[in-house]
Amino acid sequence: MRDRIERRAAVADGSIQLAPETTSIEEQIAERDRAARDKLEEIRRSLRKE
């Protein structure tokens, strides 16, 4: 029984340590999406001028 409790505690600790990295990845994805939208809008504007 003790092993199960210790294993669950270790998993919980690992989840807490990984949480900040997840946020960072989500922020990176959001930034990439913003950059892609901006580039697409730039391309559309250049096509309208021609």
mmJSON file of the N, C-alpha and C atoms, coordinates in Angstrom:
{"data_MODEL":{"atom_site":{
"group_PDB":["ATOM","ATOM","ATOM","ATOM","ATOM","ATOM","ATOM","ATOM","ATOM","ATOM","ATOM","ATOM","ATOM","ATOM","ATOM","ATOM","ATOM","ATOM","ATOM","ATOM","ATOM","ATOM","ATOM","ATOM","ATOM","ATOM","ATOM","ATOM","ATOM","ATOM","ATOM","ATOM","ATOM","ATOM","ATOM","ATOM","ATOM","ATOM","ATOM","ATOM","ATOM","ATOM","ATOM","ATOM","ATOM","ATOM","ATOM","ATOM","ATOM","ATOM","ATOM","ATOM","ATOM","ATOM","ATOM","ATOM","ATOM","ATOM","ATOM","ATOM","ATOM","ATOM","ATOM","ATOM","ATOM","ATOM","ATOM","ATOM","ATOM","ATOM","ATOM","ATOM","ATOM","ATOM","ATOM","ATOM","ATOM","ATOM","ATOM","ATOM","ATOM","ATOM","ATOM","ATOM","ATOM","ATOM","ATOM","ATOM","ATOM","ATOM","ATOM","ATOM","ATOM","ATOM","ATOM","ATOM","ATOM","ATOM","ATOM","ATOM","ATOM","ATOM","ATOM","ATOM","ATOM","ATOM","ATOM","ATOM","ATOM","ATOM","ATOM","ATOM","ATOM","ATOM","ATOM","ATOM","ATOM","ATOM","ATOM","ATOM","ATOM","ATOM","ATOM","ATOM","ATOM","ATOM","ATOM","ATOM","ATOM","ATOM","ATOM","ATOM","ATOM","ATOM","ATOM","ATOM","ATOM","ATOM","ATOM","ATOM","ATOM","ATOM","ATOM","ATOM","ATOM","ATOM","ATOM","ATOM","ATOM","ATOM"],
"id":[1,2,3,4,5,6,7,8,9,10,11,12,13,14,15,16,17,18,19,20,21,22,23,24,25,26,27,28,29,30,31,32,33,34,35,36,37,38,39,40,41,42,43,44,45,46,47,48,49,50,51,52,53,54,55,56,57,58,59,60,61,62,63,64,65,66,67,68,69,70,71,72,73,74,75,76,77,78,79,80,81,82,83,84,85,86,87,88,89,90,91,92,93,94,95,96,97,98,99,100,101,102,103,104,105,106,107,108,109,110,111,112,113,114,115,116,117,118,119,120,121,122,123,124,125,126,127,128,129,130,131,132,133,134,135,136,137,138,139,140,141,142,143,144,145,146,147,148,149,150],
"type_symbol":["N","C","C","N","C","C","N","C","C","N","C","C","N","C","C","N","C","C","N","C","C","N","C","C","N","C","C","N","C","C","N","C","C","N","C","C","N","C","C","N","C","C","N","C","C","N","C","C","N","C","C","N","C","C","N","C","C","N","C","C","N","C","C","N","C","C","N","C","C","N","C","C","N","C","C","N","C","C","N","C","C","N","C","C","N","C","C","N","C","C","N","C","C","N","C","C","N","C","C","N","C","C","N","C","C","N","C","C","N","C","C","N","C","C","N","C","C","N","C","C","N","C","C","N","C","C","N","C","C","N","C","C","N","C","C","N","C","C","N","C","C","N","C","C","N","C","C","N","C","C"],
"label_atom_id":["N","CA","C","N","CA","C","N","CA","C","N","CA","C","N","CA","C","N","CA","C","N","CA","C","N","CA","C","N","CA","C","N","CA","C","N","CA","C","N","CA","C","N","CA","C","N","CA","C","N","CA","C","N","CA","C","N","CA","C","N","CA","C","N","CA","C","N","CA","C","N","CA","C","N","CA","C","N","CA","C","N","CA","C","N","CA","C","N","CA","C","N","CA","C","N","CA","C","N","CA","C","N","CA","C","N","CA","C","N","CA","C","N","CA","C","N","CA","C","N","CA","C","N","CA","C","N","CA","C","N","CA","C","N","CA","C","N","CA","C","N","CA","C","N","CA","C","N","CA","C","N","CA","C","N","CA","C","N","CA","C","N","CA","C","N","CA","C","N","CA","C","N","CA","C"],
"label_alt_id":[null,null,null,null,null,null,null,null,null,null,null,null,null,null,null,null,null,null,null,null,null,null,null,null,null,null,null,null,null,null,null,null,null,null,null,null,null,null,null,null,null,null,null,null,null,null,null,null,null,null,null,null,null,null,null,null,null,null,null,null,null,null,null,null,null,null,null,null,null,null,null,null,null,null,null,null,null,null,null,null,null,null,null,null,null,null,null,null,null,null,null,null,null,null,null,null,null,null,null,null,null,null,null,null,null,null,null,null,null,null,null,null,null,null,null,null,null,null,null,null,null,null,null,null,null,null,null,null,null,null,null,null,null,null,null,null,null,null,null,null,null,null,null,null,null,null,null,null,null,null],
"label_comp_id":["MET","MET","MET","ARG","ARG","ARG","ASP","ASP","ASP","ARG","ARG","ARG","ILE","ILE","ILE","GLU","GLU","GLU","ARG","ARG","ARG","ARG","ARG","ARG","ALA","ALA","ALA","ALA","ALA","ALA","VAL","VAL","VAL","ALA","ALA","ALA","ASP","ASP","ASP","GLY","GLY","GLY","SER","SER","SER","ILE","ILE","ILE","GLN","GLN","GLN","LEU","LEU","LEU","ALA","ALA","ALA","PRO","PRO","PRO","GLU","GLU","GLU","THR","THR","THR","THR","THR","THR","SER","SER","SER","ILE","ILE","ILE","GLU","GLU","GLU","GLU","GLU","GLU","GLN","GLN","GLN","ILE","ILE","ILE","ALA","ALA","ALA","GLU","GLU","GLU","ARG","ARG","ARG","ASP","ASP","ASP","ARG","ARG","ARG","ALA","ALA","ALA","ALA","ALA","ALA","ARG","ARG","ARG","ASP","ASP","ASP","LYS","LYS","LYS","LEU","LEU","LEU","GLU","GLU","GLU","GLU","GLU","GLU","ILE","ILE","ILE","ARG","ARG","ARG","ARG","ARG","ARG","SER","SER","SER","LEU","LEU","LEU","ARG","ARG","ARG","LYS","LYS","LYS","GLU","GLU","GLU"],
"label_asym_id":["A","A","A","A","A","A","A","A","A","A","A","A","A","A","A","A","A","A","A","A","A","A","A","A","A","A","A","A","A","A","A","A","A","A","A","A","A","A","A","A","A","A","A","A","A","A","A","A","A","A","A","A","A","A","A","A","A","A","A","A","A","A","A","A","A","A","A","A","A","A","A","A","A","A","A","A","A","A","A","A","A","A","A","A","A","A","A","A","A","A","A","A","A","A","A","A","A","A","A","A","A","A","A","A","A","A","A","A","A","A","A","A","A","A","A","A","A","A","A","A","A","A","A","A","A","A","A","A","A","A","A","A","A","A","A","A","A","A","A","A","A","A","A","A","A","A","A","A","A","A"],
"label_entity_id":["1","1","1","1","1","1","1","1","1","1","1","1","1","1","1","1","1","1","1","1","1","1","1","1","1","1","1","1","1","1","1","1","1","1","1","1","1","1","1","1","1","1","1","1","1","1","1","1","1","1","1","1","1","1","1","1","1","1","1","1","1","1","1","1","1","1","1","1","1","1","1","1","1","1","1","1","1","1","1","1","1","1","1","1","1","1","1","1","1","1","1","1","1","1","1","1","1","1","1","1","1","1","1","1","1","1","1","1","1","1","1","1","1","1","1","1","1","1","1","1","1","1","1","1","1","1","1","1","1","1","1","1","1","1","1","1","1","1","1","1","1","1","1","1","1","1","1","1","1","1"],
"label_seq_id":[1,1,1,2,2,2,3,3,3,4,4,4,5,5,5,6,6,6,7,7,7,8,8,8,9,9,9,10,10,10,11,11,11,12,12,12,13,13,13,14,14,14,15,15,15,16,16,16,17,17,17,18,18,18,19,19,19,20,20,20,21,21,21,22,22,22,23,23,23,24,24,24,25,25,25,26,26,26,27,27,27,28,28,28,29,29,29,30,30,30,31,31,31,32,32,32,33,33,33,34,34,34,35,35,35,36,36,36,37,37,37,38,38,38,39,39,39,40,40,40,41,41,41,42,42,42,43,43,43,44,44,44,45,45,45,46,46,46,47,47,47,48,48,48,49,49,49,50,50,50],
"pdbx_PDB_ins_code":[null,null,null,null,null,null,null,null,null,null,null,null,null,null,null,null,null,null,null,null,null,null,null,null,null,null,null,null,null,null,null,null,null,null,null,null,null,null,null,null,null,null,null,null,null,null,null,null,null,null,null,null,null,null,null,null,null,null,null,null,null,null,null,null,null,null,null,null,null,null,null,null,null,null,null,null,null,null,null,null,null,null,null,null,null,null,null,null,null,null,null,null,null,null,null,null,null,null,null,null,null,null,null,null,null,null,null,null,null,null,null,null,null,null,null,null,null,null,null,null,null,null,null,null,null,null,null,null,null,null,null,null,null,null,null,null,null,null,null,null,null,null,null,null,null,null,null,null,null,null],
"Cartn_x":[0.82,0.0,0.861,1.922,2.818,3.432,3.792,4.37,3.409,2.142,1.141,1.015,1.016,0.9,2.129,3.312,4.541,4.582,4.104,4.077,3.132,1.963,1.011,1.572,2.268,2.885,3.954,4.726,5.767,5.147,4.071,3.38,2.838,2.274,1.743,2.861,4.005,5.144,5.622,5.682,6.107,5.15,3.868,2.871,3.039,3.331,3.53,4.769,5.819,7.051,6.867,6.028,5.817,4.833,4.005,2.967,3.526,4.591,5.112,5.58,6.147,6.595,5.411,4.315,3.12,2.638,2.625,2.213,3.132,4.413,5.381,5.125,4.849,4.563,3.29,2.263,1.018,1.256,2.099,2.418,3.169,4.072,4.818,3.885,2.94,1.976,1.118,0.67,-0.144,0.647,1.901,2.746,2.941,3.155,3.313,2.043,0.892,-0.383,-0.587,-0.22,-0.329,0.573,1.794,2.734,2.209,1.62,1.07,-0.091,-0.965,-2.081,-1.583,-0.573,-0.007,0.606,1.343,1.966,0.916,-0.137,-1.215,-1.882,-2.103,-2.705,-1.776,-0.493,0.482,0.44,0.357,0.284,-1.001,-2.103,-3.382,-3.344,-2.742,-2.639,-1.784,-0.704,0.151,-0.553,-1.412,-2.146,-3.224,-3.811,-4.83,-4.243,-2.988,-2.33,-2.027,-1.831,-1.451,-2.601],
"Cartn_y":[-1.194,0.0,1.254,1.221,2.375,2.709,1.668,1.881,2.623,2.258,2.908,4.388,4.695,6.088,6.875,6.297,6.974,7.188,6.222,6.342,7.459,7.534,8.6,9.969,10.052,11.32,11.728,10.772,11.064,11.542,10.929,11.349,12.764,13.061,14.404,15.436,15.124,16.038,16.268,15.215,15.343,16.202,16.077,16.878,18.357,18.662,20.061,20.625,19.838,20.304,20.504,19.735,19.849,20.954,21.37,22.361,23.652,24.253,25.48,25.285,24.127,23.866,23.8,23.25,23.175,24.567,25.463,26.832,27.466,27.229,27.793,27.284,26.006,25.435,26.047,26.202,26.807,28.242,28.973,30.341,30.356,29.406,29.324,29.026,28.143,27.811,29.023,29.743,30.938,31.984,32.173,33.147,32.73,31.446,30.953,31.179,30.937,31.155,32.624,33.527,34.967,35.36,34.851,35.164,34.648,33.475,32.907,33.752,34.204,35.053,36.377,36.951,38.206,38.036,36.953,36.695,36.47,35.741,35.505,36.819,37.682,38.981,39.816,39.749,40.464,39.966,38.664,38.076,38.508,38.49,38.902,40.361,41.223,42.647,42.812,42.059,42.197,41.693,40.695,40.195,41.175,41.917,42.901,44.061,44.384,45.502,45.183,43.933,43.541,43.524],
"Cartn_z":[0.0,0.0,0.0,0.786,0.879,-0.488,-1.241,-2.571,-3.49,-3.436,-4.274,-3.926,-2.634,-2.195,-2.642,-2.463,-2.876,-4.385,-5.128,-6.591,-7.011,-6.382,-6.698,-6.345,-5.216,-4.814,-5.821,-6.305,-7.293,-8.602,-9.023,-10.243,-10.085,-8.935,-8.688,-8.718,-8.099,-8.12,-9.553,-10.334,-11.731,-12.533,-12.278,-12.987,-12.686,-11.441,-11.051,-11.737,-11.833,-12.465,-13.96,-14.597,-16.039,-16.406,-15.493,-15.79,-16.38,-15.839,-16.444,-17.882,-18.196,-19.558,-20.506,-20.062,-20.893,-21.256,-20.286,-20.554,-21.576,-21.449,-22.37,-23.801,-23.925,-25.241,-25.813,-24.972,-25.438,-25.887,-25.174,-25.576,-26.903,-27.091,-28.349,-29.513,-29.307,-30.362,-30.691,-29.668,-29.891,-30.663,-30.32,-31.031,-32.486,-32.717,-34.09,-34.896,-34.277,-34.959,-35.3,-34.365,-34.637,-35.801,-35.802,-36.877,-38.217,-38.218,-39.46,-39.978,-39.073,-39.492,-40.058,-39.413,-39.901,-41.283,-41.482,-42.782,-43.855,-43.531,-44.481,-44.878,-43.909,-44.208,-45.088,-44.843,-45.668,-47.113,-47.29,-48.635,-49.328,-48.618,-49.208,-49.644,-48.8,-49.172,-50.429,-50.539,-51.716,-52.966,-52.846,-54.013,-54.456,-53.551,-53.9,-54.705,-54.43,-55.116,-56.571,-56.888,-58.257,-59.203],
"occupancy":[1.0,1.0,1.0,1.0,1.0,1.0,1.0,1.0,1.0,1.0,1.0,1.0,1.0,1.0,1.0,1.0,1.0,1.0,1.0,1.0,1.0,1.0,1.0,1.0,1.0,1.0,1.0,1.0,1.0,1.0,1.0,1.0,1.0,1.0,1.0,1.0,1.0,1.0,1.0,1.0,1.0,1.0,1.0,1.0,1.0,1.0,1.0,1.0,1.0,1.0,1.0,1.0,1.0,1.0,1.0,1.0,1.0,1.0,1.0,1.0,1.0,1.0,1.0,1.0,1.0,1.0,1.0,1.0,1.0,1.0,1.0,1.0,1.0,1.0,1.0,1.0,1.0,1.0,1.0,1.0,1.0,1.0,1.0,1.0,1.0,1.0,1.0,1.0,1.0,1.0,1.0,1.0,1.0,1.0,1.0,1.0,1.0,1.0,1.0,1.0,1.0,1.0,1.0,1.0,1.0,1.0,1.0,1.0,1.0,1.0,1.0,1.0,1.0,1.0,1.0,1.0,1.0,1.0,1.0,1.0,1.0,1.0,1.0,1.0,1.0,1.0,1.0,1.0,1.0,1.0,1.0,1.0,1.0,1.0,1.0,1.0,1.0,1.0,1.0,1.0,1.0,1.0,1.0,1.0,1.0,1.0,1.0,1.0,1.0,1.0],
"B_iso_or_equiv":[0.0,0.0,0.0,0.0,0.0,0.0,0.0,0.0,0.0,0.0,0.0,0.0,0.0,0.0,0.0,0.0,0.0,0.0,0.0,0.0,0.0,0.0,0.0,0.0,0.0,0.0,0.0,0.0,0.0,0.0,0.0,0.0,0.0,0.0,0.0,0.0,0.0,0.0,0.0,0.0,0.0,0.0,0.0,0.0,0.0,0.0,0.0,0.0,0.0,0.0,0.0,0.0,0.0,0.0,0.0,0.0,0.0,0.0,0.0,0.0,0.0,0.0,0.0,0.0,0.0,0.0,0.0,0.0,0.0,0.0,0.0,0.0,0.0,0.0,0.0,0.0,0.0,0.0,0.0,0.0,0.0,0.0,0.0,0.0,0.0,0.0,0.0,0.0,0.0,0.0,0.0,0.0,0.0,0.0,0.0,0.0,0.0,0.0,0.0,0.0,0.0,0.0,0.0,0.0,0.0,0.0,0.0,0.0,0.0,0.0,0.0,0.0,0.0,0.0,0.0,0.0,0.0,0.0,0.0,0.0,0.0,0.0,0.0,0.0,0.0,0.0,0.0,0.0,0.0,0.0,0.0,0.0,0.0,0.0,0.0,0.0,0.0,0.0,0.0,0.0,0.0,0.0,0.0,0.0,0.0,0.0,0.0,0.0,0.0,0.0],
"pdbx_formal_charge":[null,null,null,null,null,null,null,null,null,null,null,null,null,null,null,null,null,null,null,null,null,null,null,null,null,null,null,null,null,null,null,null,null,null,null,null,null,null,null,null,null,null,null,null,null,null,null,null,null,null,null,null,null,null,null,null,null,null,null,null,null,null,null,null,null,null,null,null,null,null,null,null,null,null,null,null,null,null,null,null,null,null,null,null,null,null,null,null,null,null,null,null,null,null,null,null,null,null,null,null,null,null,null,null,null,null,null,null,null,null,null,null,null,null,null,null,null,null,null,null,null,null,null,null,null,null,null,null,null,null,null,null,null,null,null,null,null,null,null,null,null,null,null,null,null,null,null,null,null,null],
"auth_seq_id":[1,1,1,2,2,2,3,3,3,4,4,4,5,5,5,6,6,6,7,7,7,8,8,8,9,9,9,10,10,10,11,11,11,12,12,12,13,13,13,14,14,14,15,15,15,16,16,16,17,17,17,18,18,18,19,19,19,20,20,20,21,21,21,22,22,22,23,23,23,24,24,24,25,25,25,26,26,26,27,27,27,28,28,28,29,29,29,30,30,30,31,31,31,32,32,32,33,33,33,34,34,34,35,35,35,36,36,36,37,37,37,38,38,38,39,39,39,40,40,40,41,41,41,42,42,42,43,43,43,44,44,44,45,45,45,46,46,46,47,47,47,48,48,48,49,49,49,50,50,50],
"auth_comp_id":["MET","MET","MET","ARG","ARG","ARG","ASP","ASP","ASP","ARG","ARG","ARG","ILE","ILE","ILE","GLU","GLU","GLU","ARG","ARG","ARG","ARG","ARG","ARG","ALA","ALA","ALA","ALA","ALA","ALA","VAL","VAL","VAL","ALA","ALA","ALA","ASP","ASP","ASP","GLY","GLY","GLY","SER","SER","SER","ILE","ILE","ILE","GLN","GLN","GLN","LEU","LEU","LEU","ALA","ALA","ALA","PRO","PRO","PRO","GLU","GLU","GLU","THR","THR","THR","THR","THR","THR","SER","SER","SER","ILE","ILE","ILE","GLU","GLU","GLU","GLU","GLU","GLU","GLN","GLN","GLN","ILE","ILE","ILE","ALA","ALA","ALA","GLU","GLU","GLU","ARG","ARG","ARG","ASP","ASP","ASP","ARG","ARG","ARG","ALA","ALA","ALA","ALA","ALA","ALA","ARG","ARG","ARG","ASP","ASP","ASP","LYS","LYS","LYS","LEU","LEU","LEU","GLU","GLU","GLU","GLU","GLU","GLU","ILE","ILE","ILE","ARG","ARG","ARG","ARG","ARG","ARG","SER","SER","SER","LEU","LEU","LEU","ARG","ARG","ARG","LYS","LYS","LYS","GLU","GLU","GLU"],
"auth_asym_id":["A","A","A","A","A","A","A","A","A","A","A","A","A","A","A","A","A","A","A","A","A","A","A","A","A","A","A","A","A","A","A","A","A","A","A","A","A","A","A","A","A","A","A","A","A","A","A","A","A","A","A","A","A","A","A","A","A","A","A","A","A","A","A","A","A","A","A","A","A","A","A","A","A","A","A","A","A","A","A","A","A","A","A","A","A","A","A","A","A","A","A","A","A","A","A","A","A","A","A","A","A","A","A","A","A","A","A","A","A","A","A","A","A","A","A","A","A","A","A","A","A","A","A","A","A","A","A","A","A","A","A","A","A","A","A","A","A","A","A","A","A","A","A","A","A","A","A","A","A","A"],
"auth_atom_id":["N","CA","C","N","CA","C","N","CA","C","N","CA","C","N","CA","C","N","CA","C","N","CA","C","N","CA","C","N","CA","C","N","CA","C","N","CA","C","N","CA","C","N","CA","C","N","CA","C","N","CA","C","N","CA","C","N","CA","C","N","CA","C","N","CA","C","N","CA","C","N","CA","C","N","CA","C","N","CA","C","N","CA","C","N","CA","C","N","CA","C","N","CA","C","N","CA","C","N","CA","C","N","CA","C","N","CA","C","N","CA","C","N","CA","C","N","CA","C","N","CA","C","N","CA","C","N","CA","C","N","CA","C","N","CA","C","N","CA","C","N","CA","C","N","CA","C","N","CA","C","N","CA","C","N","CA","C","N","CA","C","N","CA","C","N","CA","C","N","CA","C","N","CA","C"],
"pdbx_PDB_model_num":[1,1,1,1,1,1,1,1,1,1,1,1,1,1,1,1,1,1,1,1,1,1,1,1,1,1,1,1,1,1,1,1,1,1,1,1,1,1,1,1,1,1,1,1,1,1,1,1,1,1,1,1,1,1,1,1,1,1,1,1,1,1,1,1,1,1,1,1,1,1,1,1,1,1,1,1,1,1,1,1,1,1,1,1,1,1,1,1,1,1,1,1,1,1,1,1,1,1,1,1,1,1,1,1,1,1,1,1,1,1,1,1,1,1,1,1,1,1,1,1,1,1,1,1,1,1,1,1,1,1,1,1,1,1,1,1,1,1,1,1,1,1,1,1,1,1,1,1,1,1]
}}}
